[in-house]
Amino acid sequence: MINRPILIILLGYILGIIIGLYCKISIAIFIIIIVISHFIYNHICKNSVLRNREIRHYIYIFNIKKVIVIFFISMIVSNTIVLILNNKYNSIFKNIKEAKFIATIMEEPKIKQYSVRYKIKIENIDEDIIKYKNVHLYLNTKRDNLKVGDKVKFTGKFVEPEIQRNYGGFNYKEYLKSIGIYGSVNASQVEIIGTGKIAKIKLIVVKVANHIKEVIKQNIENENNRNLLLGILLGNDEDIENQIKESFRESSLSHLLAVSGMHASYVILGVSILLSKLKFSKKVIKICTIILLIFFIFLTGETPSVKRACIMAIMSIIATLIYRKSDIVTNLSISLLIILIQNPFSIMNLGLILSFSATIGIVVFYKNILYIFSKKEDQQCENIKAQKHNKKKILKKFYNKIKEIVSVSISVQIFIFPLTILIFNKISLTFIISNILVSFIIGIIIILGFLSIIFRFKICFFILEICLKLLTSIADIFSEISISNIIVATPNLIFVISYYILLILIYYIIFLRKKHFKRVLEIKFLTFVDKFKLVFFNHKTNILISIILIVILIQSIKFIPQNLKIHFIDVGQGDSCLIITPKNKTILIDGGGTKSSTYDVREKYTTTIFVR
């Protein structure tokens, strides 16, 4: 820990954010505790009676300056920032209903069902420049010809984002916080009054993104394939049909629609090959790769997953430039710390949680699982020495590739398993097979996708369409298999914590293979077993009577009459209620409003409820 100060800073920063978000208290009380503890420590050390060496050693542990000071300063800073920002989110638009806005358009328009949505940066509201400076909102209007960088003026009504309306439902307000948006404003008329202040890199990114979209639109006729390709290359999945997104989700392939480390690795590989062919030096190639990765972050919408992947890649390249060994834990810590400093509420972002959890799973388990497969392979090789060497060599590369894919998939699923159940209430038993099948296709799609945009080869677009159709077919097939989408009840927090504690124990016992640790553990376990046997045989009669009484008590609890429970559910139109009878029978009355071709109340408001 002392050798990784960034990790200490990160842990303190995360804890400060969590305390600020959920406890909503200032960390200043901890400063008082630390100061008091320091004075107590000095007083104890001065007392001649307690000068015992062992006591002073344990007291001094609390006063380790390098860890304690860094950790608490980081925690105090993040806690203070979160409380200030949270107060700003809750109060800044509290008394504003209708006002005059001047803002700058920050992103390309998103066509919604009843309006066009723009992301805007506020310059002033009712001529108040300081209070609302650099605040971001969504602008909903009918006008669809506004461009990035346009400075606009309008009179609009501020709309506060909806909070969670049912247990387990979607909290739109917290989601907007995680992406730095305060809410939305509705305006019927918008007037362009000039050009706003916007970074040049943003304008370049918009031009490049529009160019990519135009090239793909001109060369790929099928709209579904076109939108799917844009989703894979740029992470823009808003235009992909809901049915296709649902197929990818249910077949455990939704990660393909989020730009991640795989894309970053292909960018690095492509730049390295291209510049090395042009006889550039290694140092120039690395610097160009860093610049391109930074540009790629902006191009793909600055999502947490692509930020994480690109920042980690940049840190690894910088380490080679300054002749230092790259540490993956430090790189991961730096990437998360940068994201949280930029926006502390990002810690609630689902994409960030899953992206970093999956990466931690790969870092912790990948090499160990790959070692297990390699060990089995070595044992098999000893038994098939008589077989032809050429046959073995042909299949070896293919086998190694599958082995790597399986190891990565298992590593990710081991770590995110409780999170998947907690968030989606679903588990999949076919994720390994589906990921093996698509892994060979997705690489071709990414490489050919970027090559076809640059060079516009017709043959590339033809192959791309075939690969995209094949990818969609695989997703459709696996989404229809029943074991690909098993619905389970929402676990409680105790289950999640217990799972990770058990995972840590298994990791230390099996994977780390520490002989001393294993020996100590075995001795303690065997000693415990011996003590248990001794106690059991000496008091077997009392123990058996106690067990019988406990079983009778548990069974009798079932016959105690329970209260009638009625839960009212907000479905947007009228009321819905879930009745749970004293005998644990469930009755759902009015499960939602009317379903039309344009608006489905059940999809918008209702939440899946699992009764156990």
C-alpha positions as CSV (number, residue, x, y, z in Angstrom):
1,M,0.0,0.0,0.0
2,I,2.8,2.4,0.9
3,N,4.5,1.7,-2.4
4,R,1.3,2.6,-4.2
5,P,0.3,6.1,-2.9
6,I,-2.2,6.6,-5.8
7,L,-4.2,3.5,-4.5
8,I,-4.3,5.0,-1.0
9,I,-5.5,8.3,-2.4
10,L,-8.1,6.5,-4.5
11,L,-9.5,4.5,-1.6
12,G,-9.7,7.6,0.5
13,Y,-11.4,9.5,-2.3
14,I,-14.0,6.8,-2.9
15,L,-14.8,6.5,0.8
16,G,-15.2,10.3,1.1
17,I,-17.6,10.3,-1.9
18,I,-19.6,7.4,-0.4
19,I,-19.9,9.1,3.0
20,G,-21.0,12.3,1.2
21,L,-23.6,10.6,-1.0
22,Y,-25.2,8.2,1.4
23,C,-24.5,9.6,4.9
24,K,-24.7,13.2,3.8
25,I,-22.4,14.3,6.6
26,S,-19.2,16.3,6.6
27,I,-15.9,14.5,7.3
28,A,-14.8,17.3,9.6
29,I,-15.7,15.1,12.6
30,F,-13.0,12.7,11.6
31,I,-10.4,15.5,11.8
32,I,-11.5,16.2,15.4
33,I,-11.1,12.5,16.2
34,I,-7.7,12.4,14.6
35,V,-6.5,15.5,16.5
36,I,-7.9,14.1,19.8
37,S,-6.3,10.7,19.2
38,H,-3.0,12.4,18.5
39,F,-3.1,14.3,21.8
40,I,-4.1,11.1,23.7
41,Y,-1.2,9.3,22.0
42,N,1.3,12.0,23.1
43,H,-0.1,11.8,26.7
44,I,0.1,8.0,26.8
45,C,3.7,8.0,25.5
46,K,4.7,10.6,28.2
47,N,3.3,8.4,31.0
48,S,6.1,6.4,32.4
49,V,3.8,3.6,33.5
50,L,2.9,2.7,29.9
51,R,6.3,2.8,28.3
52,N,6.0,-0.9,27.6
53,R,7.5,-1.6,24.1
54,E,4.7,-3.8,22.8
55,I,2.0,-1.3,23.8
56,R,3.8,1.6,22.3
57,H,4.2,-0.4,19.1
58,Y,0.5,-1.0,18.7
59,I,-0.3,2.6,19.6
60,Y,2.2,3.8,16.9
61,I,0.4,1.8,14.2
62,F,-2.5,4.4,14.4
63,N,0.0,7.1,13.8
64,I,1.6,5.9,10.5
65,K,1.9,9.2,8.8
66,K,2.4,8.2,5.2
67,V,-0.8,6.2,5.0
68,I,-3.1,7.9,7.5
69,V,-2.4,11.4,6.4
70,I,-2.7,10.7,2.6
71,F,-5.9,8.6,3.1
72,F,-7.7,11.1,5.3
73,I,-6.7,14.2,3.3
74,S,-8.1,12.5,0.2
75,M,-11.3,11.5,2.0
76,I,-11.8,15.0,3.3
77,V,-11.3,16.6,-0.1
78,S,-13.7,14.2,-1.9
79,N,-16.3,14.4,0.9
80,T,-16.3,18.2,0.8
81,I,-16.5,18.4,-3.0
82,V,-19.5,15.9,-3.0
83,L,-21.4,17.9,-0.4
84,I,-20.8,21.2,-2.2
85,L,-21.8,19.7,-5.6
86,N,-24.8,17.9,-4.2
87,N,-26.1,21.1,-2.6
88,K,-25.6,22.9,-5.9
89,Y,-27.5,20.3,-7.8
90,N,-30.4,20.5,-5.3
91,S,-30.6,24.3,-5.0
92,I,-29.3,26.0,-8.1
93,F,-32.7,25.7,-10.1
94,K,-35.0,25.5,-7.0
95,N,-36.7,28.8,-7.6
96,I,-36.5,28.9,-11.4
97,K,-39.6,28.0,-13.4
98,E,-39.3,30.1,-16.6
99,A,-36.3,32.2,-17.5
100,K,-34.2,33.7,-20.3
101,F,-31.3,31.4,-21.2
102,I,-28.1,32.1,-23.1
103,A,-26.1,28.9,-23.8
104,T,-23.7,27.1,-26.2
105,I,-24.6,23.9,-28.0
106,M,-22.1,21.2,-26.9
107,E,-23.2,18.0,-28.7
108,E,-25.0,16.9,-31.9
109,P,-28.8,16.7,-31.7
110,K,-30.5,13.5,-30.5
111,I,-33.9,12.9,-32.2
112,K,-36.4,12.0,-29.5
113,Q,-40.1,11.0,-29.8
114,Y,-41.6,14.4,-29.4
115,S,-38.6,16.8,-29.6
116,V,-35.0,17.2,-30.5
117,R,-32.5,17.1,-27.6
118,Y,-29.3,19.1,-27.3
119,K,-26.6,19.1,-24.6
120,I,-26.0,22.8,-23.7
121,K,-23.5,24.7,-21.5
122,I,-25.1,27.7,-19.8
123,E,-23.5,31.1,-20.1
124,N,-26.1,33.0,-18.1
125,I,-29.7,32.8,-16.9
126,D,-31.6,36.1,-16.6
127,E,-28.2,37.8,-17.0
128,D,-26.7,36.1,-14.0
129,I,-23.3,35.0,-15.3
130,I,-21.4,33.8,-12.2
131,K,-24.0,31.5,-10.6
132,Y,-24.8,29.4,-13.6
133,K,-21.5,29.5,-15.4
134,N,-20.5,26.1,-17.0
135,V,-23.6,24.4,-15.8
136,H,-24.8,21.7,-18.3
137,L,-28.4,21.0,-19.2
138,Y,-30.5,19.2,-21.9
139,L,-32.4,21.5,-24.2
140,N,-35.6,20.1,-25.6
141,T,-37.0,21.9,-28.7
142,K,-38.5,21.4,-32.1
143,R,-35.6,23.0,-34.0
144,D,-33.3,20.4,-35.5
145,N,-30.7,22.5,-37.3
146,L,-28.6,23.8,-34.5
147,K,-24.8,23.0,-34.6
148,V,-22.1,22.3,-32.1
149,G,-20.6,25.7,-31.1
150,D,-23.7,27.8,-31.8
151,K,-24.5,30.4,-29.1
152,V,-28.3,30.4,-28.6
153,K,-30.8,32.5,-26.8
154,F,-34.3,31.3,-25.7
155,T,-36.9,31.5,-23.0
156,G,-37.6,28.2,-21.5
157,K,-39.0,26.2,-18.5
158,F,-36.7,24.2,-16.3
159,V,-37.8,20.6,-15.8
160,E,-36.4,18.8,-12.8
161,P,-35.4,15.2,-13.5
162,E,-37.5,12.5,-12.0
163,I,-36.3,10.6,-9.0
164,Q,-36.8,6.9,-8.3
165,R,-40.6,6.4,-8.2
166,N,-40.7,2.7,-7.2
167,Y,-38.4,0.4,-5.3
168,G,-35.7,-0.8,-7.7
169,G,-36.8,1.7,-10.4
170,F,-34.7,4.0,-12.5
171,N,-33.5,7.2,-10.8
172,Y,-33.1,9.6,-13.7
173,K,-31.9,12.5,-11.5
174,E,-29.0,10.4,-10.1
175,Y,-28.2,9.2,-13.6
176,L,-27.9,12.8,-14.9
177,K,-25.6,13.6,-12.0
178,S,-23.3,10.8,-13.0
179,I,-22.9,12.4,-16.5
180,G,-22.7,16.0,-15.2
181,I,-26.2,17.2,-16.3
182,Y,-28.4,19.3,-13.9
183,G,-31.7,18.7,-15.7
184,S,-33.5,19.8,-18.8
185,V,-35.2,22.9,-20.2
186,N,-38.1,23.1,-22.7
187,A,-38.1,25.9,-25.2
188,S,-40.5,26.4,-28.2
189,Q,-38.3,29.0,-30.0
190,V,-34.5,29.1,-30.1
191,E,-32.5,31.9,-31.6
192,I,-28.8,31.7,-32.8
193,I,-27.0,34.8,-31.7
194,G,-23.4,33.9,-32.5
195,T,-20.6,31.4,-31.7
196,G,-20.0,30.3,-28.2
197,K,-16.8,29.4,-26.3
198,I,-16.0,25.8,-27.1
199,A,-12.7,23.9,-27.2
200,K,-11.4,23.4,-30.7
201,I,-10.9,19.7,-30.1
202,K,-14.7,19.4,-29.7
203,L,-15.3,20.9,-33.1
204,I,-12.7,18.6,-34.7
205,V,-14.3,15.6,-33.0
206,V,-17.7,16.6,-34.3
207,K,-16.4,16.9,-37.8
208,V,-14.6,13.6,-37.7
209,A,-17.7,11.8,-36.2
210,N,-20.0,13.3,-38.9
211,H,-17.5,12.2,-41.5
212,I,-17.5,8.6,-40.2
213,K,-21.3,8.6,-40.1
214,E,-21.6,9.9,-43.6
215,V,-19.1,7.4,-45.0
216,I,-20.9,4.5,-43.3
217,K,-24.3,5.8,-44.5
218,Q,-23.1,6.0,-48.1
219,N,-21.7,2.5,-48.2
220,I,-23.9,0.4,-46.0
221,E,-27.5,0.2,-47.1
222,N,-29.1,-1.7,-44.3
223,E,-30.0,0.7,-41.5
224,N,-29.7,-1.8,-38.7
225,N,-26.2,-2.8,-39.8
226,R,-25.3,0.8,-40.2
227,N,-26.4,1.7,-36.6
228,L,-24.9,-1.4,-35.2
229,L,-21.5,-0.6,-36.8
230,L,-21.6,2.9,-35.4
231,G,-22.4,1.4,-32.0
232,I,-19.4,-0.9,-32.1
233,L,-16.9,1.7,-33.4
234,L,-18.0,4.8,-31.5
235,G,-20.2,3.4,-28.7
236,N,-23.2,5.3,-30.1
237,D,-26.1,2.8,-29.4
238,E,-29.0,5.3,-29.3
239,D,-30.0,4.6,-32.9
240,I,-29.8,0.8,-32.6
241,E,-33.3,-0.8,-32.5
242,N,-34.5,-1.8,-29.0
243,Q,-35.0,-5.4,-30.2
244,I,-31.4,-5.7,-31.3
245,K,-30.1,-4.2,-28.0
246,E,-32.3,-6.6,-26.1
247,S,-30.9,-9.5,-28.0
248,F,-27.4,-8.5,-27.2
249,R,-28.3,-7.9,-23.6
250,E,-30.0,-11.3,-23.1
251,S,-27.1,-13.2,-24.9
252,S,-24.5,-11.5,-22.6
253,L,-23.0,-9.6,-25.6
254,S,-24.0,-6.0,-24.6
255,H,-20.4,-5.2,-23.8
256,L,-19.7,-5.2,-27.6
257,L,-21.8,-2.0,-27.9
258,A,-19.6,-0.2,-25.4
259,V,-16.1,1.0,-26.5
260,S,-13.5,-0.5,-24.2
261,G,-10.0,-1.9,-23.9
262,M,-10.4,-4.0,-27.0
263,H,-10.9,-0.9,-29.1
264,A,-8.0,0.9,-27.5
265,S,-5.7,-2.1,-28.2
266,Y,-6.7,-2.1,-31.9
267,V,-6.0,1.6,-32.1
268,I,-2.6,1.1,-30.6
269,L,-1.9,-1.8,-32.9
270,G,-3.0,0.1,-36.0
271,V,-1.0,3.2,-35.2
272,S,2.1,1.2,-34.4
273,I,2.0,-0.9,-37.6
274,L,1.2,2.2,-39.8
275,L,3.9,4.4,-38.4
276,S,6.6,1.7,-38.2
277,K,6.0,1.0,-41.9
278,L,6.7,4.7,-42.5
279,K,10.0,4.4,-40.6
280,F,9.2,6.5,-37.6
281,S,11.2,6.1,-34.4
282,K,9.7,4.2,-31.5
283,K,9.5,7.3,-29.4
284,V,7.5,9.2,-32.1
285,I,5.2,6.2,-32.5
286,K,4.4,6.2,-28.8
287,I,3.8,9.9,-28.6
288,C,1.5,9.8,-31.6
289,T,-0.3,6.8,-30.0
290,I,-0.9,8.8,-26.8
291,I,-2.3,11.8,-28.8
292,L,-4.6,9.5,-30.8
293,L,-5.9,7.8,-27.7
294,I,-6.8,11.1,-26.1
295,F,-8.6,12.1,-29.4
296,F,-10.3,8.7,-29.3
297,I,-11.7,9.4,-25.8
298,F,-13.4,12.6,-27.1
299,L,-14.5,10.8,-30.3
300,T,-16.4,8.1,-28.5
301,G,-18.2,10.4,-26.1
302,E,-15.9,10.3,-23.1
303,T,-17.7,7.2,-21.6
304,P,-16.2,5.7,-18.4
305,S,-15.2,2.4,-20.1
306,V,-13.3,4.1,-22.9
307,K,-11.7,6.6,-20.5
308,R,-10.6,3.7,-18.3
309,A,-9.1,1.8,-21.2
310,C,-7.3,4.7,-22.9
311,I,-5.9,6.2,-19.6
312,M,-4.5,2.8,-18.6
313,A,-3.0,2.4,-22.1
314,I,-1.5,5.9,-22.0
315,M,0.0,5.3,-18.5
316,S,1.6,2.1,-19.8
317,I,3.1,3.9,-22.8
318,I,4.4,6.8,-20.6
319,A,6.1,4.2,-18.3
320,T,8.0,2.9,-21.3
321,L,8.9,6.4,-22.4
322,I,10.5,7.2,-19.0
323,Y,12.0,3.7,-18.6
324,R,9.8,2.6,-15.7
325,K,8.0,-0.6,-15.1
326,S,4.3,-0.3,-15.7
327,D,2.1,-1.3,-12.7
328,I,-1.4,-2.3,-13.8
329,V,-2.9,-1.6,-10.3
330,T,-1.5,1.9,-10.3
331,N,-2.7,2.5,-13.9
332,L,-6.2,1.3,-12.9
333,S,-6.1,3.6,-9.8
334,I,-5.0,6.6,-11.8
335,S,-7.7,6.1,-14.4
336,L,-10.5,5.8,-11.8
337,L,-9.1,8.8,-9.8
338,I,-9.1,11.0,-12.9
339,I,-12.7,10.1,-13.7
340,L,-13.9,10.7,-10.1
341,I,-12.0,14.0,-9.8
342,Q,-13.7,15.2,-13.0
343,N,-17.1,14.1,-11.7
344,P,-17.5,12.4,-8.2
345,F,-21.0,11.3,-9.1
346,S,-19.6,9.0,-11.8
347,I,-19.2,6.5,-9.0
348,M,-22.9,5.7,-9.4
349,N,-22.6,5.2,-13.2
350,L,-23.5,1.7,-14.2
351,G,-21.0,1.6,-17.1
352,L,-18.2,2.7,-14.8
353,I,-19.0,0.1,-12.1
354,L,-19.2,-2.8,-14.6
355,S,-16.1,-1.7,-16.6
356,F,-13.8,-1.4,-13.6
357,S,-15.2,-4.5,-12.0
358,A,-14.6,-6.5,-15.2
359,T,-11.1,-5.1,-15.4
360,I,-10.4,-6.0,-11.7
361,G,-11.6,-9.5,-12.4
362,I,-9.2,-9.9,-15.4
363,V,-6.3,-8.5,-13.4
364,V,-6.9,-10.8,-10.5
365,F,-8.0,-14.1,-12.1
366,Y,-6.9,-14.2,-15.7
367,K,-3.3,-15.4,-15.3
368,N,-4.3,-18.0,-12.7
369,I,-7.2,-19.4,-14.8
370,L,-5.0,-19.4,-18.0
371,Y,-2.3,-21.3,-15.9
372,I,-4.9,-24.0,-15.0
373,F,-5.8,-24.5,-18.7
374,S,-2.1,-24.5,-19.7
375,K,-1.3,-27.1,-17.0
376,K,-4.0,-29.4,-18.3
377,E,-2.7,-28.8,-21.8
378,D,0.8,-29.9,-20.8
379,Q,-0.6,-33.1,-19.2
380,Q,-2.5,-33.9,-22.4
381,C,0.6,-33.2,-24.6
382,E,2.5,-35.9,-22.7
383,N,-0.1,-38.5,-23.6
384,I,-0.3,-37.6,-27.3
385,K,3.4,-37.5,-28.2
386,A,2.9,-40.2,-30.8
387,Q,0.5,-38.0,-32.9
388,K,1.7,-36.0,-35.9
389,H,3.6,-32.8,-35.0
390,N,2.1,-30.8,-37.9
391,K,-1.5,-31.5,-36.8
392,K,-0.7,-30.3,-33.4
393,K,1.0,-27.1,-34.6
394,I,-2.0,-26.2,-36.8
395,L,-4.5,-26.4,-34.0
396,K,-2.3,-24.9,-31.3
397,K,-2.9,-21.2,-32.2
398,F,-6.6,-21.8,-32.5
399,Y,-6.7,-23.6,-29.1
400,N,-4.6,-20.9,-27.4
401,K,-7.0,-18.2,-28.7
402,I,-10.0,-20.0,-27.3
403,K,-8.2,-20.6,-24.1
404,E,-7.5,-16.9,-23.7
405,I,-11.1,-16.0,-24.5
406,V,-12.5,-18.5,-22.0
407,S,-10.1,-17.3,-19.3
408,V,-11.1,-13.7,-19.8
409,S,-14.8,-14.5,-19.8
410,I,-14.6,-16.6,-16.7
411,S,-12.4,-14.0,-14.9
412,V,-15.0,-11.3,-15.7
413,Q,-18.0,-13.3,-14.7
414,I,-16.4,-14.5,-11.4
415,F,-16.0,-10.9,-10.3
416,I,-19.2,-9.3,-11.6
417,F,-21.5,-12.2,-10.8
418,P,-23.2,-10.7,-7.7
419,L,-23.4,-7.3,-9.4
420,T,-25.1,-8.8,-12.5
421,I,-27.7,-10.4,-10.3
422,L,-28.1,-7.2,-8.2
423,I,-28.5,-4.9,-11.2
424,F,-30.2,-7.0,-13.9
425,N,-31.7,-9.9,-11.9
426,K,-30.4,-12.2,-14.6
427,I,-27.6,-14.8,-15.0
428,S,-26.5,-16.5,-18.2
429,L,-25.0,-20.1,-18.6
430,T,-24.1,-19.6,-22.2
431,F,-21.8,-16.5,-21.9
432,I,-18.6,-18.5,-22.7
433,I,-19.9,-20.0,-25.9
434,S,-21.5,-16.8,-27.2
435,N,-18.3,-14.8,-26.4
436,I,-16.1,-17.4,-28.1
437,L,-18.2,-17.2,-31.3
438,V,-18.3,-13.4,-31.5
439,S,-14.6,-12.9,-30.5
440,F,-13.4,-13.8,-34.0
441,I,-16.0,-11.7,-35.7
442,I,-15.7,-8.5,-33.5
443,G,-12.0,-8.1,-34.3
444,I,-12.7,-8.2,-38.0
445,I,-15.5,-5.7,-37.6
446,I,-13.4,-3.2,-35.7
447,I,-10.3,-3.4,-37.9
448,L,-12.2,-3.4,-41.2
449,G,-14.6,-0.7,-39.9
450,F,-11.7,1.8,-39.3
451,L,-9.9,0.7,-42.5
452,S,-13.0,1.1,-44.6
453,I,-13.6,4.6,-43.3
454,I,-10.0,5.7,-44.1
455,F,-9.6,4.0,-47.4
456,R,-13.2,3.3,-48.5
457,F,-12.6,-0.1,-50.0
458,K,-15.9,-1.5,-51.3
459,I,-14.8,-5.1,-50.5
460,C,-14.3,-4.0,-46.9
461,F,-17.9,-2.8,-46.6
462,F,-19.2,-6.0,-48.3
463,I,-17.3,-8.2,-45.7
464,L,-18.5,-5.9,-42.9
465,E,-22.2,-6.4,-43.8
466,I,-21.7,-10.1,-43.7
467,C,-20.0,-10.0,-40.3
468,L,-22.6,-7.7,-38.9
469,K,-25.4,-10.0,-40.0
470,L,-23.6,-12.9,-38.5
471,L,-23.1,-11.1,-35.3
472,T,-26.8,-10.2,-35.1
473,S,-27.8,-13.8,-35.8
474,I,-25.6,-15.1,-33.0
475,A,-27.1,-12.6,-30.6
476,D,-30.7,-13.6,-31.7
477,I,-30.0,-17.3,-31.4
478,F,-28.5,-17.1,-27.9
479,S,-31.1,-14.7,-26.7
480,E,-33.8,-17.3,-27.4
481,I,-32.0,-20.1,-25.4
482,S,-33.7,-20.3,-22.0
483,I,-30.5,-20.8,-20.0
484,S,-29.0,-17.6,-21.6
485,N,-31.4,-15.5,-19.6
486,I,-32.3,-17.0,-16.2
487,I,-34.3,-14.6,-14.0
488,V,-33.3,-14.6,-10.3
489,A,-34.4,-12.7,-7.2
490,T,-32.6,-9.6,-6.1
491,P,-30.0,-10.6,-3.5
492,N,-29.5,-8.6,-0.3
493,L,-26.3,-6.7,0.6
494,I,-25.2,-9.5,3.0
495,F,-25.1,-11.9,0.0
496,V,-22.9,-9.6,-2.1
497,I,-20.5,-8.9,0.8
498,S,-20.3,-12.6,1.8
499,Y,-19.6,-13.5,-1.9
500,Y,-16.6,-11.2,-2.1
501,I,-15.2,-12.3,1.3
502,L,-15.4,-15.9,0.2
503,L,-13.9,-15.0,-3.2
504,I,-10.9,-13.3,-1.4
505,L,-10.4,-16.5,0.8
506,I,-10.6,-18.8,-2.2
507,Y,-8.1,-16.6,-4.1
508,Y,-5.6,-16.7,-1.3
509,I,-6.0,-20.4,-0.7
510,I,-6.1,-21.7,-4.3
511,F,-4.5,-19.2,-6.6
512,L,-1.7,-17.5,-4.5
513,R,-0.5,-21.0,-3.4
514,K,1.2,-19.6,-0.3
515,K,2.6,-22.7,1.4
516,H,3.0,-21.0,4.8
517,F,-0.5,-19.5,4.7
518,K,-2.0,-22.8,3.7
519,R,-0.1,-24.7,6.4
520,V,-1.3,-22.3,9.1
521,L,-4.8,-22.4,7.8
522,E,-4.8,-26.3,7.8
523,I,-3.4,-26.4,11.3
524,K,-6.1,-24.0,12.6
525,F,-8.9,-25.9,10.7
526,L,-7.8,-29.3,12.0
527,T,-7.5,-27.9,15.6
528,F,-11.0,-26.5,15.3
529,V,-12.3,-29.9,14.0
530,D,-10.7,-31.7,16.9
531,K,-12.1,-29.3,19.5
532,F,-15.6,-29.6,17.9
533,K,-15.4,-33.4,18.1
534,L,-14.4,-33.2,21.7
535,V,-17.2,-30.8,22.6
536,F,-19.8,-32.7,20.6
537,F,-19.1,-36.2,22.1
538,N,-19.0,-34.7,25.7
539,H,-22.3,-32.9,25.3
540,K,-24.0,-34.9,22.5
541,T,-27.3,-35.3,24.3
542,N,-27.7,-31.6,25.0
543,I,-26.7,-30.7,21.5
544,L,-29.2,-33.1,19.9
545,I,-32.0,-31.8,22.1
546,S,-31.1,-28.2,21.1
547,I,-31.1,-29.1,17.4
548,I,-34.6,-30.7,17.7
549,L,-36.0,-27.7,19.6
550,I,-34.6,-25.3,17.0
551,V,-36.1,-27.3,14.1
552,I,-39.5,-27.4,15.8
553,L,-39.3,-23.6,16.5
554,I,-38.5,-22.9,12.8
555,Q,-41.3,-25.1,11.6
556,S,-43.8,-23.5,14.0
557,I,-42.9,-20.0,12.8
558,K,-44.4,-20.9,9.5
559,F,-47.8,-21.3,11.1
560,I,-47.7,-17.9,12.8
561,P,-50.3,-15.8,10.9
562,Q,-48.6,-13.0,8.9
563,N,-50.0,-9.5,8.2
564,L,-51.8,-8.6,5.0
565,K,-49.5,-6.4,3.0
566,I,-50.5,-4.0,0.2
567,H,-47.9,-2.2,-1.9
568,F,-48.9,0.7,-4.1
569,I,-46.9,1.0,-7.3
570,D,-46.5,4.2,-9.4
571,V,-47.2,3.2,-13.1
572,G,-47.8,6.7,-14.4
573,Q,-51.5,6.2,-15.2
574,G,-53.8,5.4,-12.2
575,D,-52.7,3.1,-9.4
576,S,-51.4,-0.4,-9.3
577,C,-51.1,-2.5,-6.1
578,L,-49.4,-5.7,-5.1
579,I,-51.3,-7.6,-2.4
580,I,-49.5,-10.3,-0.3
581,T,-51.9,-12.4,1.7
582,P,-51.2,-13.8,5.2
583,K,-50.5,-17.2,3.5
584,N,-47.9,-15.5,1.2
585,K,-50.1,-15.5,-1.9
586,T,-49.5,-12.6,-4.3
587,I,-52.1,-10.7,-6.3
588,L,-51.1,-7.9,-8.7
589,I,-53.9,-5.5,-9.7
590,D,-53.6,-3.2,-12.7
591,G,-50.1,-3.9,-13.9
592,G,-49.8,-0.7,-16.0
593,G,-51.5,1.7,-18.3
594,T,-52.4,1.3,-21.9
595,K,-49.8,0.2,-24.4
596,S,-49.7,2.1,-27.7
597,S,-47.4,2.1,-30.7
598,T,-45.5,5.1,-29.4
599,Y,-45.7,4.9,-25.6
600,D,-45.5,1.8,-23.3
601,V,-46.3,2.7,-19.7
602,R,-45.2,-0.8,-18.5
603,E,-41.8,-0.4,-19.9
604,K,-41.4,3.2,-18.5
605,Y,-42.7,2.9,-15.0
606,T,-43.2,-0.7,-13.8
607,T,-40.4,-2.7,-12.1
608,T,-40.1,-6.5,-12.0
609,I,-40.9,-7.6,-8.5
610,F,-39.7,-11.0,-7.1
611,V,-41.6,-12.4,-4.2
612,R,-39.9,-15.1,-2.2
